[in-house]
Amino acid sequence: MKNKYSAKKTEYKGIVYDSKKEARRSYELDILERAGKIKNLERQKRFTLQDRFVNNEKKTIRPIYYFADFCYEKKGIKIVEDTKGVRTEVYRIKKKLFQYKYPEYKFIES
């Protein structure tokens, strides 16, 4: 099944990824983790960019999340990696918010 950007959902180790590229990167990261090059590999880790709040009209505003494709440590550095084909405007905004709120992470796009 393809999405609106022509990416084909692909399964690897029981996990369905949004694209072949993302599934292939997951495979590569598994190899790096087994070889001891990276550690603490996590997939689809959720980060809160803005908490839920109630506005001045008493309306509850939902939180904003960023889901990192991959999160791991390499040589003591925390890394967030996003496998992108199309960089949408929403993605660019969330990336900026992430980098502001989580400066302890190095942000990589593959």
C-alpha positions in Angstrom: 0.0 0.0 0.0 1.4 3.4 -1.0 0.7 6.7 0.8 0.2 10.1 -0.8 4.0 10.5 -1.3 4.4 7.1 -3.1 6.1 5.5 -0.2 5.3 1.8 0.2 4.6 0.5 3.7 7.2 -2.3 4.5 7.3 -4.8 7.3 10.5 -5.8 9.0 10.7 -7.9 12.1 7.0 -7.6 12.7 7.0 -3.8 12.5 5.3 -2.0 9.7 7.3 1.0 8.5 6.1 3.9 6.4 8.6 3.2 3.6 11.1 0.8 2.3 13.8 3.3 3.1 12.8 3.4 6.8 12.6 -0.4 7.0 16.0 -0.7 5.4 17.5 1.8 7.9 16.0 -0.2 10.8 17.8 -3.3 9.5 21.1 -1.3 9.2 20.7 0.0 12.8 20.0 -3.5 14.1 23.3 -4.6 12.6 25.1 -1.6 14.2 23.6 -2.3 17.6 24.6 -6.0 17.4 28.1 -4.9 16.5 28.2 -2.6 19.5 28.5 0.6 17.4 25.3 2.0 18.8 23.1 1.2 21.8 19.7 1.8 23.3 18.0 1.7 19.9 14.3 2.7 20.0 11.8 3.0 17.2 9.0 5.5 16.9 9.9 7.2 20.2 7.4 9.9 21.2 8.6 13.3 22.3 6.2 16.0 23.6 6.7 19.3 21.8 3.8 21.1 23.5 1.8 19.9 26.4 -2.0 19.8 26.4 -3.6 23.0 27.8 -6.9 24.8 28.2 -7.1 28.1 26.3 -8.8 31.3 27.3 -12.1 30.1 25.8 -12.0 27.0 28.1 -11.2 24.8 25.1 -8.8 21.9 25.6 -6.0 22.0 23.1 -4.3 18.7 22.4 -0.6 18.2 22.9 1.8 18.2 19.9 4.1 15.2 19.5 7.1 14.4 17.4 7.6 10.7 16.7 11.3 10.0 16.0 11.8 7.2 13.5 14.8 6.0 15.5 16.5 7.1 18.7 19.9 5.7 19.9 23.2 6.5 21.4 26.5 6.5 19.6 29.8 7.2 21.4 27.8 8.8 24.3 25.8 11.1 22.0 22.0 10.9 22.0 20.8 10.8 18.4 17.4 11.2 16.9 17.1 10.0 13.3 14.3 10.7 10.9 14.1 8.9 7.6 12.5 11.2 5.2 11.6 11.3 1.6 9.4 14.4 1.6 10.1 17.1 4.1 6.7 18.8 4.6 6.2 22.2 6.2 4.7 20.5 9.3 7.8 18.3 9.5 10.1 21.3 9.3 8.2 23.1 12.1 8.2 20.0 14.3 12.0 19.6 13.7 12.6 23.2 14.8 10.5 22.7 17.9 12.2 19.5 18.7 15.7 21.0 18.4 14.7 23.8 20.6 13.1 21.7 23.3 15.6 18.8 23.2 19.0 20.3 22.6 20.7 17.2 24.2 19.9 15.2 21.0 21.7 15.4 17.7 19.2 15.4 14.9 20.0 13.4 11.8 18.0 13.1 8.6 18.6 10.1 6.4 
